Amino acid sequence: MTGERPDAPTRPAHHQPLLLLAVALGGLLGAPARYAVGRWLPTPAHGWPTATFLVNLVGAFLLGLLLEALARRGPDVGGRRVLRLFAGTGFCGALTTYSTLAVEVDLLADADRWATAAAYGLVSVVAGLGTAAAGIAVGGRLHRPRRRRVGTTTEDTR
């Protein structure tokens, strides 16, 4: 991919066409996915903004999973860096929409639905942290060292 060594000086990511392309291609997939969820789960006139809530939670989980799994596999160079930028920055960045969350909280408050606005904002942030933590936990479990039996003992096969 980029063939970088972890200790080699690199140009900033925004000066590397391959990395910019990775972000753009990820975004090209994430934004339509968010749009599709919004069409599938439209917000009722006086309801909870389910689509935004769902994409933000899914995005937080995926980002936690991705970053933990990549971090356990080694330094952020080469293919790992391209994957992080494609899936994390591009796809998850376009899938999630915290600006829409803020607008929806404001619209709920403007409609004098203060309790719903406060609950939606608070639950979104707390649940987002929880799903990111769950993604990190799953990412960590996916990269456990394999164990094999040698005689009567068990040893790591790293």
Backbone as numpy.savetxt, mean C-alpha at the origin, in Angstrom:
# Nx Ny Nz CAx CAy CAz Cx Cy Cz
17.70 -5.16 -13.82 16.87 -3.98 -13.82 17.75 -2.73 -13.82
18.01 -2.14 -12.64 18.89 -0.97 -12.62 20.31 -1.37 -12.30
20.55 -2.58 -11.79 21.89 -3.10 -11.54 22.69 -2.34 -10.51
22.04 -1.67 -9.57 22.75 -0.87 -8.58 23.29 -1.73 -7.46
24.42 -1.32 -6.92 24.93 -1.90 -5.69 24.38 -1.09 -4.53
24.14 -1.72 -3.38 23.59 -0.99 -2.24 24.45 0.20 -1.82
25.78 0.12 -2.01 26.66 1.19 -1.55 27.04 2.17 -2.67
26.55 1.94 -3.88 26.90 2.80 -5.01 26.06 4.06 -5.01
26.68 5.23 -5.31 25.88 6.45 -5.41 24.94 6.33 -6.62
23.72 6.81 -6.45 22.76 6.72 -7.54 22.15 8.08 -7.82
21.68 8.21 -9.04 20.92 9.41 -9.37 19.59 9.33 -8.66
18.99 10.46 -8.35 17.66 10.42 -7.72 16.68 9.66 -8.61
15.71 9.01 -7.99 14.75 8.20 -8.73 14.04 9.00 -9.82
13.75 10.26 -9.54 13.01 11.04 -10.54 13.88 11.43 -11.74
15.15 11.06 -11.74 16.04 11.26 -12.90 16.30 9.96 -13.64
15.61 8.90 -13.26 15.84 7.59 -13.88 14.57 7.17 -14.62
14.61 7.17 -15.96 13.41 6.87 -16.75 12.74 5.54 -16.40
13.50 4.49 -16.12 12.90 3.20 -15.79 12.07 3.30 -14.50
12.57 4.03 -13.53 11.85 4.15 -12.27 10.60 5.01 -12.43
10.69 6.05 -13.24 9.51 6.88 -13.53 8.45 6.06 -14.25
8.90 5.24 -15.19 7.98 4.38 -15.93 7.30 3.38 -14.99
8.04 2.84 -14.04 7.47 1.88 -13.07 6.35 2.54 -12.28
6.57 3.77 -11.80 5.54 4.48 -11.04 4.33 4.74 -11.93
4.59 5.21 -13.15 3.48 5.53 -14.06 2.65 4.30 -14.40
3.31 3.18 -14.68 2.56 1.96 -15.02 1.75 1.46 -13.82
2.32 1.54 -12.63 1.56 1.16 -11.44 0.35 2.05 -11.25
0.53 3.35 -11.44 -0.59 4.28 -11.33 -1.65 4.04 -12.39
-1.19 3.61 -13.57 -2.12 3.31 -14.66 -3.05 2.15 -14.30
-2.63 1.30 -13.38 -3.47 0.20 -12.91 -4.25 0.57 -11.64
-3.64 1.33 -10.76 -4.27 1.65 -9.48 -5.44 2.61 -9.60
-5.32 3.63 -10.44 -6.40 4.62 -10.57 -7.68 4.01 -11.14
-7.61 3.21 -12.22 -8.85 2.58 -12.70 -9.44 1.59 -11.69
-8.58 0.95 -10.90 -9.09 0.04 -9.87 -9.92 0.82 -8.85
-9.40 1.98 -8.43 -10.15 2.82 -7.48 -11.45 3.28 -8.11
-11.41 3.70 -9.36 -12.60 4.15 -10.06 -13.64 3.02 -10.12
-13.19 1.81 -10.43 -14.10 0.66 -10.53 -14.77 0.38 -9.18
-14.01 0.47 -8.10 -14.60 0.24 -6.77 -15.63 1.33 -6.47
-15.32 2.56 -6.86 -16.28 3.66 -6.66 -17.56 3.45 -7.43
-17.47 2.90 -8.63 -18.68 2.61 -9.43 -19.44 1.42 -8.84
-18.71 0.45 -8.31 -19.31 -0.74 -7.75 -20.00 -0.46 -6.41
-19.42 0.46 -5.63 -19.95 0.79 -4.30 -20.21 2.29 -4.18
-21.18 2.82 -4.90 -21.42 4.26 -4.79 -21.89 4.63 -3.38
-21.53 5.82 -2.95 -21.91 6.30 -1.62 -23.36 6.75 -1.65
-24.21 6.17 -0.79 -25.60 6.64 -0.71 -25.64 8.09 -0.22
-26.70 8.78 -0.51 -26.83 10.21 -0.17 -26.50 10.49 1.29
-26.93 9.66 2.19 -26.66 9.91 3.61 -25.90 8.76 4.24
-25.03 8.14 3.45 -24.34 6.96 3.94 -22.85 7.16 4.15
-22.24 6.10 4.56 -20.81 6.02 4.80 -20.11 5.89 3.44
-19.03 6.61 3.18 -18.30 6.51 1.91 -17.52 5.19 1.82
-18.23 4.12 1.54 -17.68 2.77 1.59 -16.54 2.56 0.60
-16.67 3.06 -0.62 -15.64 2.81 -1.64 -14.30 3.40 -1.21
-14.29 4.64 -0.78 -13.05 5.27 -0.34 -12.48 4.54 0.87
-13.35 4.21 1.80 -12.93 3.48 2.99 -12.26 2.16 2.60
-12.89 1.42 1.69 -12.38 0.12 1.28 -11.05 0.22 0.54
-10.94 1.12 -0.44 -9.68 1.21 -1.19 -8.54 1.67 -0.31
-8.83 2.53 0.65 -7.76 2.98 1.55 -7.28 1.85 2.46
-8.21 1.02 2.92 -7.80 -0.11 3.77 -7.04 -1.16 2.96
-7.54 -1.48 1.78 -6.85 -2.45 0.93 -5.46 -1.94 0.57
-5.38 -0.65 0.20 -4.08 -0.07 -0.14 -3.11 -0.08 1.03
-3.59 0.22 2.24 -2.73 0.20 3.43 -2.21 -1.21 3.69
-3.09 -2.21 3.56 -2.67 -3.59 3.75 -1.62 -3.99 2.71
-1.91 -3.72 1.44 -0.98 -4.11 0.36 0.38 -3.42 0.52
0.35 -2.14 0.91 1.61 -1.42 1.07 2.42 -1.99 2.24
1.76 -2.29 3.36 2.46 -2.91 4.48 3.06 -4.26 4.09
2.28 -5.07 3.40 2.73 -6.39 2.94 3.92 -6.25 2.00
3.79 -5.41 1.01 4.84 -5.22 0.01 6.14 -4.74 0.64
6.06 -3.67 1.43 7.29 -3.09 1.98 7.99 -4.03 2.95
7.21 -4.74 3.75 7.83 -5.70 4.68 8.48 -6.84 3.92
7.77 -7.39 2.95 8.32 -8.51 2.17 9.59 -8.08 1.43
9.57 -6.89 0.83 10.76 -6.43 0.11 11.92 -6.14 1.07
11.62 -5.52 2.19 12.68 -5.19 3.15 13.38 -6.45 3.66
12.63 -7.52 3.83 13.22 -8.77 4.32 14.04 -9.49 3.26
13.88 -9.09 2.01 14.63 -9.75 0.94 15.93 -9.04 0.59
16.14 -7.86 1.13 17.41 -7.20 0.88 17.27 -5.72 0.63
18.38 -5.08 0.24 18.38 -3.63 0.05 17.45 -3.18 -1.09
17.07 -1.94 -1.03 16.14 -1.34 -2.00 16.90 -0.95 -3.26
17.30 -1.95 -4.02 18.04 -1.72 -5.27 17.52 -2.68 -6.34
17.83 -2.38 -7.57 17.51 -3.27 -8.68 16.03 -3.55 -8.79
15.72 -4.82 -8.97 14.33 -5.24 -9.16 13.44 -4.94 -7.97
13.99 -5.03 -6.74 13.19 -4.71 -5.56 12.77 -3.25 -5.59
13.66 -2.39 -5.99 13.32 -0.96 -6.05 12.27 -0.70 -7.13
12.43 -1.33 -8.28 11.46 -1.16 -9.36 10.09 -1.67 -8.90
10.05 -2.83 -8.25 8.78 -3.38 -7.76 8.16 -2.47 -6.71
8.97 -1.95 -5.79 8.45 -1.04 -4.76 7.82 0.19 -5.39
8.51 0.75 -6.37 7.97 1.96 -7.01 6.74 1.66 -7.86
6.75 0.52 -8.55 5.60 0.14 -9.37 4.38 -0.16 -8.49
4.54 -1.09 -7.56 3.40 -1.56 -6.77 3.07 -0.63 -5.60
4.10 -0.11 -4.93 3.86 0.73 -3.76 3.49 2.15 -4.13
4.44 2.85 -4.76 4.20 4.25 -5.10 3.16 4.39 -6.21
3.30 3.58 -7.26 2.40 3.69 -8.40 1.02 3.13 -8.12
0.93 1.80 -7.96 -0.39 1.17 -7.81 -1.09 1.60 -6.51
-0.43 1.38 -5.37 -1.08 1.72 -4.09 -1.31 3.23 -3.96
-0.37 4.01 -4.49 -0.54 5.46 -4.44 -1.74 5.94 -5.23
-2.01 5.31 -6.36 -3.16 5.69 -7.18 -4.45 5.04 -6.68
-4.33 3.87 -6.06 -5.51 3.18 -5.53 -6.07 3.93 -4.33
-5.21 4.31 -3.41 -5.66 4.98 -2.19 -5.93 6.45 -2.48
-6.77 7.04 -1.63 -7.13 8.43 -1.87 -7.47 9.13 -0.57
-6.43 9.59 0.09 -6.66 10.30 1.34 -7.18 11.71 1.11
-6.97 12.26 -0.08 -7.57 13.57 -0.37 -9.08 13.43 -0.45
-9.58 12.34 -1.04 -11.03 12.12 -1.10 -11.57 11.86 0.30
-10.82 11.16 1.13 -11.22 10.97 2.52 -11.44 12.33 3.19
-10.51 13.25 3.01 -10.62 14.58 3.63 -11.84 15.33 3.09
-12.06 15.25 1.78 -13.22 15.93 1.18 -14.51 15.32 1.72
-14.55 13.98 1.83 -15.77 13.33 2.33 -16.04 13.67 3.78
-15.01 13.77 4.59 -15.20 14.19 5.98 -15.76 15.61 6.00
-15.23 16.48 5.17 -15.71 17.86 5.09 -17.17 17.92 4.61
-17.50 17.13 3.60 -18.88 17.12 3.10 -19.85 16.60 4.16
-19.44 15.58 4.91 -20.29 15.09 5.99 -20.49 16.16 7.06
-19.43 16.87 7.41 -19.53 17.93 8.41 -20.41 19.07 7.89
-20.25 19.44 6.62 -21.07 20.50 6.03 -22.55 20.14 6.02
-22.84 18.84 5.95 -24.23 18.37 5.97 -24.73 18.17 7.41
-24.00 18.73 8.37 -24.33 18.60 9.80 -24.40 17.15 10.26
-23.57 16.33 9.67 -23.46 14.93 10.08 -22.13 14.77 10.82
-21.99 15.53 11.89 -20.73 15.63 12.62 -20.27 14.30 13.19
-21.18 13.55 13.74 -20.80 12.26 14.33 -20.28 11.31 13.26
-20.95 11.28 12.11 -20.50 10.41 11.02 -19.16 10.90 10.49
-19.01 12.21 10.35 -17.75 12.77 9.85 -16.59 12.41 10.78
-16.80 12.58 12.08 -15.74 12.27 13.04 -15.44 10.77 13.06
-16.50 9.96 13.05 -16.30 8.51 13.06 -15.59 8.05 11.79
-16.00 8.56 10.65 -15.40 8.17 9.38 -13.92 8.53 9.35
-13.58 9.75 9.75 -12.17 10.15 9.78 -11.35 9.33 10.75
-11.86 9.16 11.95 -11.13 8.41 12.99 -11.00 6.93 12.64
-12.11 6.31 12.24 -12.08 4.89 11.92 -11.19 4.63 10.71
-11.21 5.54 9.74 -10.35 5.37 8.56 -8.88 5.35 8.93
-8.47 6.27 9.79 -7.07 6.35 10.19 -6.68 5.14 11.05
-7.50 4.83 12.05 -7.18 3.72 12.95 -7.21 2.39 12.20
-8.23 2.18 11.38 -8.32 0.94 10.61 -7.20 0.86 9.57
-6.82 2.01 9.00 -5.69 2.02 8.06 -4.40 1.60 8.73
-4.16 2.09 9.93 -2.97 1.67 10.68 -3.04 0.18 10.99
-4.23 -0.29 11.36 -4.39 -1.71 11.67 -4.18 -2.60 10.45
-4.71 -2.19 9.32 -4.54 -3.03 8.13 -3.10 -2.96 7.61
-2.45 -1.82 7.77 -1.03 -1.75 7.41 -0.21 -2.68 8.30
-0.53 -2.68 9.60 0.16 -3.59 10.52 -0.11 -5.05 10.17
-1.33 -5.35 9.76 -1.65 -6.72 9.35 -0.86 -7.09 8.09
-0.74 -6.16 7.15 0.06 -6.41 5.96 1.52 -6.66 6.30
2.05 -5.89 7.24 3.43 -6.08 7.69 3.59 -7.46 8.32
2.62 -7.85 9.14 2.68 -9.17 9.78 2.66 -10.28 8.74
1.78 -10.16 7.75 1.71 -11.19 6.70 3.00 -11.19 5.88
3.51 -10.00 5.56 4.77 -9.92 4.82 5.92 -10.56 5.57
5.93 -10.41 6.88 6.96 -11.05 7.70 6.82 -12.55 7.74
5.58 -13.02 7.78 5.36 -14.48 7.82 5.71 -15.13 6.48
5.55 -14.39 5.39 5.88 -14.95 4.08 7.38 -15.15 3.90
8.17 -14.47 4.69 9.62 -14.56 4.51 10.31 -15.17 5.72
9.66 -16.10 6.34 10.30 -16.83 7.45 11.37 -17.74 6.89
12.45 -17.92 7.62 13.45 -18.89 7.15 12.85 -20.29 7.17
13.17 -21.06 6.16 12.70 -22.44 6.11 13.49 -23.27 7.10
12.83 -24.23 7.69 13.51 -25.11 8.64 13.54 -26.50 8.05
14.64 -27.17 8.29 14.73 -28.56 7.85 15.25 -29.40 9.01
14.88 -30.63 9.00 15.30 -31.55 10.06 16.64 -32.15 9.70
17.55 -32.11 10.67 18.86 -32.76 10.52 18.99 -33.66 11.75
18.88 -34.94 11.54 18.92 -35.85 12.69 17.75 -35.58 13.59
18.03 -35.15 14.82 16.96 -34.86 15.77 16.83 -33.37 16.03
17.61 -32.52 15.34 17.53 -31.08 15.56 16.94 -30.40 14.33
16.52 -29.17 14.52 16.00 -28.36 13.42 16.92 -27.18 13.23
17.26 -26.87 11.99 18.14 -25.73 11.75 17.59 -24.87 10.62
17.99 -23.59 10.61 17.60 -22.67 9.55 18.36 -23.01 8.28
17.72 -22.77 7.12 18.37 -23.05 5.84 18.63 -21.76 5.08
18.93 -20.70 5.75 19.18 -19.41 5.08 20.38 -19.45 4.23
